[in-house]
Amino acid sequence: MLSSKSTPAIAVCLIGLILLFAGCESFTNFEEINSNPNDPAEAPSRQILSGLLANFSYQIAGNEAVRTPSLWVQQVSQNADPPNNDTYQYQTADPNNLWTAWLYSGATKDARVLQEAAREEENFATVGIGQLIEAWCWMITADLF
């Protein structure tokens, strides 16, 4: 038998559960809850272009494609324990960073995504920019490898 002190607490819990379940439209459809409006599946070409230009410019002006040749021609010096690039001991894993992280899976892939998005928008000037960046990536690949 329930005491008179626990009856209001049980009633409040039951009313709370009823209100909770009445406010939910469906217990299995979490599509609306799980979709993030700040993480779109597609982006306009102007936004893809800005990210591509930032990545591409950094890689061209100061990353692996520039750093290693500048060490070899003694424009700069690397103060590190051997073996390092400054002692001309280029390891087999060294070009992998440039190839896997930038040339193939980075700027080249982003340039192709840019071209596809710009074609859908009929923005052919941006398609040309994407083709130019992709060609430049392949030129660097041919020069370095």
Biotite code that builds the C-alpha atoms (Angstrom):
import biotite.structure as struc

atoms = struc.array([
    struc.Atom([0.000, 0.000, 0.000], chain_id="A", res_id=1, res_name="MET", atom_name="CA", element="C"),
    struc.Atom([1.288, 3.426, -0.922], chain_id="A", res_id=2, res_name="LEU", atom_name="CA", element="C"),
    struc.Atom([1.724, 6.031, 1.703], chain_id="A", res_id=3, res_name="SER", atom_name="CA", element="C"),
    struc.Atom([0.171, 9.421, 1.308], chain_id="A", res_id=4, res_name="SER", atom_name="CA", element="C"),
    struc.Atom([3.637, 11.026, 1.164], chain_id="A", res_id=5, res_name="LYS", atom_name="CA", element="C"),
    struc.Atom([4.771, 9.055, -1.929], chain_id="A", res_id=6, res_name="SER", atom_name="CA", element="C"),
    struc.Atom([1.524, 9.518, -3.895], chain_id="A", res_id=7, res_name="THR", atom_name="CA", element="C"),
    struc.Atom([2.280, 13.132, -4.994], chain_id="A", res_id=8, res_name="PRO", atom_name="CA", element="C"),
    struc.Atom([5.815, 12.155, -6.058], chain_id="A", res_id=9, res_name="ALA", atom_name="CA", element="C"),
    struc.Atom([4.532, 9.266, -8.186], chain_id="A", res_id=10, res_name="ILE", atom_name="CA", element="C"),
    struc.Atom([1.853, 11.504, -9.694], chain_id="A", res_id=11, res_name="ALA", atom_name="CA", element="C"),
    struc.Atom([4.446, 14.141, -10.618], chain_id="A", res_id=12, res_name="VAL", atom_name="CA", element="C"),
    struc.Atom([6.658, 11.466, -12.204], chain_id="A", res_id=13, res_name="CYS", atom_name="CA", element="C"),
    struc.Atom([3.751, 10.048, -14.211], chain_id="A", res_id=14, res_name="LEU", atom_name="CA", element="C"),
    struc.Atom([2.675, 13.495, -15.411], chain_id="A", res_id=15, res_name="ILE", atom_name="CA", element="C"),
    struc.Atom([6.297, 14.269, -16.361], chain_id="A", res_id=16, res_name="GLY", atom_name="CA", element="C"),
    struc.Atom([6.591, 11.039, -18.354], chain_id="A", res_id=17, res_name="LEU", atom_name="CA", element="C"),
    struc.Atom([3.291, 11.686, -20.117], chain_id="A", res_id=18, res_name="ILE", atom_name="CA", element="C"),
    struc.Atom([4.393, 15.210, -21.071], chain_id="A", res_id=19, res_name="LEU", atom_name="CA", element="C"),
    struc.Atom([7.780, 13.939, -22.186], chain_id="A", res_id=20, res_name="LEU", atom_name="CA", element="C"),
    struc.Atom([6.352, 11.268, -24.473], chain_id="A", res_id=21, res_name="PHE", atom_name="CA", element="C"),
    struc.Atom([3.552, 13.500, -25.745], chain_id="A", res_id=22, res_name="ALA", atom_name="CA", element="C"),
    struc.Atom([6.120, 16.078, -26.880], chain_id="A", res_id=23, res_name="GLY", atom_name="CA", element="C"),
    struc.Atom([8.010, 13.569, -29.047], chain_id="A", res_id=24, res_name="CYS", atom_name="CA", element="C"),
    struc.Atom([6.612, 13.026, -32.527], chain_id="A", res_id=25, res_name="GLU", atom_name="CA", element="C"),
    struc.Atom([8.509, 9.837, -33.156], chain_id="A", res_id=26, res_name="SER", atom_name="CA", element="C"),
    struc.Atom([10.968, 7.760, -31.220], chain_id="A", res_id=27, res_name="PHE", atom_name="CA", element="C"),
    struc.Atom([12.613, 6.258, -34.294], chain_id="A", res_id=28, res_name="THR", atom_name="CA", element="C"),
    struc.Atom([12.921, 9.257, -36.621], chain_id="A", res_id=29, res_name="ASN", atom_name="CA", element="C"),
    struc.Atom([15.992, 11.164, -35.477], chain_id="A", res_id=30, res_name="PHE", atom_name="CA", element="C"),
    struc.Atom([16.729, 12.506, -38.977], chain_id="A", res_id=31, res_name="GLU", atom_name="CA", element="C"),
    struc.Atom([15.996, 16.089, -37.990], chain_id="A", res_id=32, res_name="GLU", atom_name="CA", element="C"),
    struc.Atom([17.965, 15.872, -34.755], chain_id="A", res_id=33, res_name="ILE", atom_name="CA", element="C"),
    struc.Atom([21.014, 14.236, -36.354], chain_id="A", res_id=34, res_name="ASN", atom_name="CA", element="C"),
    struc.Atom([21.321, 16.640, -39.276], chain_id="A", res_id=35, res_name="SER", atom_name="CA", element="C"),
    struc.Atom([23.791, 19.452, -38.725], chain_id="A", res_id=36, res_name="ASN", atom_name="CA", element="C"),
    struc.Atom([22.866, 22.656, -40.593], chain_id="A", res_id=37, res_name="PRO", atom_name="CA", element="C"),
    struc.Atom([26.448, 23.895, -40.138], chain_id="A", res_id=38, res_name="ASN", atom_name="CA", element="C"),
    struc.Atom([27.890, 20.879, -41.996], chain_id="A", res_id=39, res_name="ASP", atom_name="CA", element="C"),
    struc.Atom([26.445, 20.965, -45.505], chain_id="A", res_id=40, res_name="PRO", atom_name="CA", element="C"),
    struc.Atom([26.935, 18.060, -47.892], chain_id="A", res_id=41, res_name="ALA", atom_name="CA", element="C"),
    struc.Atom([27.669, 20.435, -50.780], chain_id="A", res_id=42, res_name="GLU", atom_name="CA", element="C"),
    struc.Atom([29.269, 23.852, -50.945], chain_id="A", res_id=43, res_name="ALA", atom_name="CA", element="C"),
    struc.Atom([29.113, 26.547, -53.603], chain_id="A", res_id=44, res_name="PRO", atom_name="CA", element="C"),
    struc.Atom([32.136, 26.851, -55.873], chain_id="A", res_id=45, res_name="SER", atom_name="CA", element="C"),
    struc.Atom([33.197, 30.217, -54.428], chain_id="A", res_id=46, res_name="ARG", atom_name="CA", element="C"),
    struc.Atom([33.679, 28.602, -51.011], chain_id="A", res_id=47, res_name="GLN", atom_name="CA", element="C"),
    struc.Atom([35.513, 25.605, -52.435], chain_id="A", res_id=48, res_name="ILE", atom_name="CA", element="C"),
    struc.Atom([37.762, 27.979, -54.378], chain_id="A", res_id=49, res_name="LEU", atom_name="CA", element="C"),
    struc.Atom([38.805, 29.955, -51.299], chain_id="A", res_id=50, res_name="SER", atom_name="CA", element="C"),
    struc.Atom([39.872, 26.826, -49.409], chain_id="A", res_id=51, res_name="GLY", atom_name="CA", element="C"),
    struc.Atom([41.618, 25.416, -52.471], chain_id="A", res_id=52, res_name="LEU", atom_name="CA", element="C"),
    struc.Atom([43.572, 28.630, -53.063], chain_id="A", res_id=53, res_name="LEU", atom_name="CA", element="C"),
    struc.Atom([44.697, 28.781, -49.429], chain_id="A", res_id=54, res_name="ALA", atom_name="CA", element="C"),
    struc.Atom([45.887, 25.161, -49.460], chain_id="A", res_id=55, res_name="ASN", atom_name="CA", element="C"),
    struc.Atom([47.445, 25.378, -52.912], chain_id="A", res_id=56, res_name="PHE", atom_name="CA", element="C"),
    struc.Atom([49.248, 28.661, -52.166], chain_id="A", res_id=57, res_name="SER", atom_name="CA", element="C"),
    struc.Atom([50.721, 27.312, -48.953], chain_id="A", res_id=58, res_name="TYR", atom_name="CA", element="C"),
    struc.Atom([51.943, 24.175, -50.669], chain_id="A", res_id=59, res_name="GLN", atom_name="CA", element="C"),
    struc.Atom([53.476, 26.101, -53.576], chain_id="A", res_id=60, res_name="ILE", atom_name="CA", element="C"),
    struc.Atom([55.119, 28.829, -51.497], chain_id="A", res_id=61, res_name="ALA", atom_name="CA", element="C"),
    struc.Atom([56.396, 27.091, -48.423], chain_id="A", res_id=62, res_name="GLY", atom_name="CA", element="C"),
    struc.Atom([55.828, 23.420, -47.988], chain_id="A", res_id=63, res_name="ASN", atom_name="CA", element="C"),
    struc.Atom([57.538, 20.267, -49.217], chain_id="A", res_id=64, res_name="GLU", atom_name="CA", element="C"),
    struc.Atom([57.605, 21.212, -52.913], chain_id="A", res_id=65, res_name="ALA", atom_name="CA", element="C"),
    struc.Atom([59.670, 24.306, -52.099], chain_id="A", res_id=66, res_name="VAL", atom_name="CA", element="C"),
    struc.Atom([61.476, 23.390, -48.893], chain_id="A", res_id=67, res_name="ARG", atom_name="CA", element="C"),
    struc.Atom([63.421, 20.385, -50.167], chain_id="A", res_id=68, res_name="THR", atom_name="CA", element="C"),
    struc.Atom([64.779, 21.974, -53.377], chain_id="A", res_id=69, res_name="PRO", atom_name="CA", element="C"),
    struc.Atom([65.724, 25.144, -51.468], chain_id="A", res_id=70, res_name="SER", atom_name="CA", element="C"),
    struc.Atom([67.732, 23.009, -49.026], chain_id="A", res_id=71, res_name="LEU", atom_name="CA", element="C"),
    struc.Atom([69.464, 21.217, -51.871], chain_id="A", res_id=72, res_name="TRP", atom_name="CA", element="C"),
    struc.Atom([70.577, 24.427, -53.594], chain_id="A", res_id=73, res_name="VAL", atom_name="CA", element="C"),
    struc.Atom([71.607, 25.878, -50.210], chain_id="A", res_id=74, res_name="GLN", atom_name="CA", element="C"),
    struc.Atom([69.182, 28.796, -50.196], chain_id="A", res_id=75, res_name="GLN", atom_name="CA", element="C"),
    struc.Atom([68.318, 27.866, -46.626], chain_id="A", res_id=76, res_name="VAL", atom_name="CA", element="C"),
    struc.Atom([69.794, 25.540, -44.040], chain_id="A", res_id=77, res_name="SER", atom_name="CA", element="C"),
    struc.Atom([68.165, 23.006, -41.781], chain_id="A", res_id=78, res_name="GLN", atom_name="CA", element="C"),
    struc.Atom([69.664, 22.681, -38.348], chain_id="A", res_id=79, res_name="ASN", atom_name="CA", element="C"),
    struc.Atom([68.713, 19.126, -37.464], chain_id="A", res_id=80, res_name="ALA", atom_name="CA", element="C"),
    struc.Atom([70.343, 15.815, -36.690], chain_id="A", res_id=81, res_name="ASP", atom_name="CA", element="C"),
    struc.Atom([71.255, 13.772, -39.765], chain_id="A", res_id=82, res_name="PRO", atom_name="CA", element="C"),
    struc.Atom([69.798, 12.206, -41.758], chain_id="A", res_id=83, res_name="PRO", atom_name="CA", element="C"),
    struc.Atom([67.825, 15.192, -42.929], chain_id="A", res_id=84, res_name="ASN", atom_name="CA", element="C"),
    struc.Atom([67.098, 16.906, -46.205], chain_id="A", res_id=85, res_name="ASN", atom_name="CA", element="C"),
    struc.Atom([69.947, 19.377, -45.740], chain_id="A", res_id=86, res_name="ASP", atom_name="CA", element="C"),
    struc.Atom([72.520, 16.573, -45.855], chain_id="A", res_id=87, res_name="THR", atom_name="CA", element="C"),
    struc.Atom([71.012, 15.325, -49.132], chain_id="A", res_id=88, res_name="TYR", atom_name="CA", element="C"),
    struc.Atom([69.776, 12.174, -47.457], chain_id="A", res_id=89, res_name="GLN", atom_name="CA", element="C"),
    struc.Atom([66.318, 12.147, -48.930], chain_id="A", res_id=90, res_name="TYR", atom_name="CA", element="C"),
    struc.Atom([64.544, 9.130, -47.490], chain_id="A", res_id=91, res_name="GLN", atom_name="CA", element="C"),
    struc.Atom([62.077, 7.027, -49.458], chain_id="A", res_id=92, res_name="THR", atom_name="CA", element="C"),
    struc.Atom([59.248, 8.204, -47.194], chain_id="A", res_id=93, res_name="ALA", atom_name="CA", element="C"),
    struc.Atom([59.975, 11.918, -47.751], chain_id="A", res_id=94, res_name="ASP", atom_name="CA", element="C"),
    struc.Atom([58.118, 12.355, -51.057], chain_id="A", res_id=95, res_name="PRO", atom_name="CA", element="C"),
    struc.Atom([55.116, 10.457, -49.704], chain_id="A", res_id=96, res_name="ASN", atom_name="CA", element="C"),
    struc.Atom([54.037, 13.466, -47.654], chain_id="A", res_id=97, res_name="ASN", atom_name="CA", element="C"),
    struc.Atom([53.947, 15.620, -50.762], chain_id="A", res_id=98, res_name="LEU", atom_name="CA", element="C"),
    struc.Atom([52.219, 12.991, -52.857], chain_id="A", res_id=99, res_name="TRP", atom_name="CA", element="C"),
    struc.Atom([49.636, 11.603, -50.432], chain_id="A", res_id=100, res_name="THR", atom_name="CA", element="C"),
    struc.Atom([48.840, 14.714, -48.407], chain_id="A", res_id=101, res_name="ALA", atom_name="CA", element="C"),
    struc.Atom([48.939, 17.346, -51.092], chain_id="A", res_id=102, res_name="TRP", atom_name="CA", element="C"),
    struc.Atom([49.394, 16.566, -54.745], chain_id="A", res_id=103, res_name="LEU", atom_name="CA", element="C"),
    struc.Atom([46.969, 13.711, -55.187], chain_id="A", res_id=104, res_name="TYR", atom_name="CA", element="C"),
    struc.Atom([44.551, 13.716, -52.282], chain_id="A", res_id=105, res_name="SER", atom_name="CA", element="C"),
    struc.Atom([44.747, 17.426, -51.532], chain_id="A", res_id=106, res_name="GLY", atom_name="CA", element="C"),
    struc.Atom([44.825, 20.174, -54.127], chain_id="A", res_id=107, res_name="ALA", atom_name="CA", element="C"),
    struc.Atom([44.283, 17.979, -57.187], chain_id="A", res_id=108, res_name="THR", atom_name="CA", element="C"),
    struc.Atom([41.196, 16.363, -55.702], chain_id="A", res_id=109, res_name="LYS", atom_name="CA", element="C"),
    struc.Atom([39.871, 19.719, -54.479], chain_id="A", res_id=110, res_name="ASP", atom_name="CA", element="C"),
    struc.Atom([40.450, 21.219, -57.946], chain_id="A", res_id=111, res_name="ALA", atom_name="CA", element="C"),
    struc.Atom([38.323, 18.485, -59.477], chain_id="A", res_id=112, res_name="ARG", atom_name="CA", element="C"),
    struc.Atom([35.570, 19.013, -56.892], chain_id="A", res_id=113, res_name="VAL", atom_name="CA", element="C"),
    struc.Atom([35.715, 22.732, -57.681], chain_id="A", res_id=114, res_name="LEU", atom_name="CA", element="C"),
    struc.Atom([35.375, 22.077, -61.400], chain_id="A", res_id=115, res_name="GLN", atom_name="CA", element="C"),
    struc.Atom([32.333, 19.838, -60.894], chain_id="A", res_id=116, res_name="GLU", atom_name="CA", element="C"),
    struc.Atom([30.608, 22.349, -58.604], chain_id="A", res_id=117, res_name="ALA", atom_name="CA", element="C"),
    struc.Atom([31.359, 25.251, -60.944], chain_id="A", res_id=118, res_name="ALA", atom_name="CA", element="C"),
    struc.Atom([30.044, 23.319, -63.971], chain_id="A", res_id=119, res_name="ARG", atom_name="CA", element="C"),
    struc.Atom([26.763, 22.695, -62.150], chain_id="A", res_id=120, res_name="GLU", atom_name="CA", element="C"),
    struc.Atom([26.538, 26.429, -61.424], chain_id="A", res_id=121, res_name="GLU", atom_name="CA", element="C"),
    struc.Atom([27.588, 27.245, -65.032], chain_id="A", res_id=122, res_name="GLU", atom_name="CA", element="C"),
    struc.Atom([30.439, 29.317, -63.638], chain_id="A", res_id=123, res_name="ASN", atom_name="CA", element="C"),
    struc.Atom([32.970, 28.613, -66.376], chain_id="A", res_id=124, res_name="PHE", atom_name="CA", element="C"),
    struc.Atom([35.574, 31.111, -65.172], chain_id="A", res_id=125, res_name="ALA", atom_name="CA", element="C"),
    struc.Atom([35.870, 29.123, -61.953], chain_id="A", res_id=126, res_name="THR", atom_name="CA", element="C"),
    struc.Atom([36.013, 25.890, -63.963], chain_id="A", res_id=127, res_name="VAL", atom_name="CA", element="C"),
    struc.Atom([39.041, 27.384, -65.742], chain_id="A", res_id=128, res_name="GLY", atom_name="CA", element="C"),
    struc.Atom([40.680, 28.286, -62.433], chain_id="A", res_id=129, res_name="ILE", atom_name="CA", element="C"),
    struc.Atom([40.184, 24.706, -61.254], chain_id="A", res_id=130, res_name="GLY", atom_name="CA", element="C"),
    struc.Atom([41.685, 23.340, -64.460], chain_id="A", res_id=131, res_name="GLN", atom_name="CA", element="C"),
    struc.Atom([44.673, 25.665, -64.130], chain_id="A", res_id=132, res_name="LEU", atom_name="CA", element="C"),
    struc.Atom([45.318, 24.602, -60.528], chain_id="A", res_id=133, res_name="ILE", atom_name="CA", element="C"),
    struc.Atom([44.947, 20.929, -61.435], chain_id="A", res_id=134, res_name="GLU", atom_name="CA", element="C"),
    struc.Atom([47.390, 21.326, -64.346], chain_id="A", res_id=135, res_name="ALA", atom_name="CA", element="C"),
    struc.Atom([49.836, 23.129, -62.061], chain_id="A", res_id=136, res_name="TRP", atom_name="CA", element="C"),
    struc.Atom([49.631, 20.254, -59.562], chain_id="A", res_id=137, res_name="CYS", atom_name="CA", element="C"),
    struc.Atom([50.399, 17.732, -62.300], chain_id="A", res_id=138, res_name="TRP", atom_name="CA", element="C"),
    struc.Atom([53.283, 19.921, -63.520], chain_id="A", res_id=139, res_name="MET", atom_name="CA", element="C"),
    struc.Atom([54.825, 19.902, -60.042], chain_id="A", res_id=140, res_name="ILE", atom_name="CA", element="C"),
    struc.Atom([54.276, 16.150, -59.853], chain_id="A", res_id=141, res_name="THR", atom_name="CA", element="C"),
    struc.Atom([56.095, 15.645, -63.158], chain_id="A", res_id=142, res_name="ALA", atom_name="CA", element="C"),
    struc.Atom([58.954, 17.930, -62.061], chain_id="A", res_id=143, res_name="ASP", atom_name="CA", element="C"),
    struc.Atom([59.519, 16.377, -58.649], chain_id="A", res_id=144, res_name="LEU", atom_name="CA", element="C"),
    struc.Atom([58.866, 12.731, -59.384], chain_id="A", res_id=145, res_name="PHE", atom_name="CA", element="C"),
])
